[in-house]
Amino acid sequence: RFRAKASKAAMAQSILKKLDKLERIEDAEIERPDIRINFRVDKTPGKVLVELKNVSKAFGENVIIENSSVEIDRGDKIALIGANGKGKSTLLRIIAGVEAFTKGERKWGHNVEESFYAQHQLEALNVNNTILDEMKECGSQMTELELRGLLGCFLFSGDDADKKIKILSGGEKARVALAKTIVSKANFLMLDEPTNHLDMHSCDLLIDALNKYQGSIILVSHDRYFVSKTANKIWEIVDHEIKEFKGGYEEWVAWKERMAKLDAENKKLEKVNEQNKPAEAKKNNPPAQAAVPKQQAPVAIDKEKKKELQKVQKQFQQLEEQIAKLNAQKTLLEASLADPGTYSDKTKFIEAETAYKKAGSELEALNKQYEKVFERIMEMEQ
């Protein structure tokens, strides 16, 4: 930059020479073996793995869920979605049977072999074992070579597998606990933030394994990418109730956006209807409307003007009928959109949503026309 300036050319040249003498280090590339995580499931469970009936849970005045009933079916891969403090991990612990609830019932299904991964599972590790010995005690029937390969997926390569549990950090212990969950041969996994201590490569390997996994899963994760690649159902805690969406994360996000848009349109239409109420009140007050022509009865009304007035009054009556019909149609569509069965069927939901939007637009246009016609009648009757 300064080589063209006489005052700084010597200094710039000196710096260039120093840079040339520096040893160039190539970008480091971490070579990771392309190992796949494989689950082994021994037993096939019944259709329903676990069922919650009218379950309530609260911490003092902080209500988490109230009279909620849900079930997890064979093949479900559920992601619990929601902001911090909504009770996702609490609900997961209730399902796992390690958290007491205020009232209700939790029932396990037939032939269910569950495995629960959460931060508290770290306490169950034998600190005197090596990582490899801890894995051998899981009863997975995997060979030492297979176990070392699996541990490589969880960032324990080579001699790392021979480290004692007691010298591991919290994050390393969490990865050991997750690896133990993977080799457990369970047909139902409950995972609380499984990707917290994994790098991107390990996370991708876990995603691939969970997609091939033949059992059922319910998980809590703030990793949107992980959730979008693994879940086929979404649970959300809304107003202390568990809401289920039958579809993946991206479909759920799109549905939430559509519902928010519909809600905004509804509020807009309600505002328009509120503005129209004064005009409707005038129309529905016959004495006031009749009083004007009666007072002017002595005035001779031109035949052409009378004919035109009758024509506009007929148009006004037709608009009233159309608005009443559209309002009834809109009420039915609102009931349909509020039905969970509608948004679980993508085609049915799109049809209902399109019809609702169309009815709203037509109603808005008719209300404007209604106001204009009403004002014209009032002018003509004066």
Order of alpha helices (4+ residues) and beta strands (2+ residues): alpha-beta-beta-beta-alpha-beta-beta-alpha-alpha-alpha-beta-alpha-beta-alpha-beta-beta-alpha-alpha-alpha-alpha-alpha
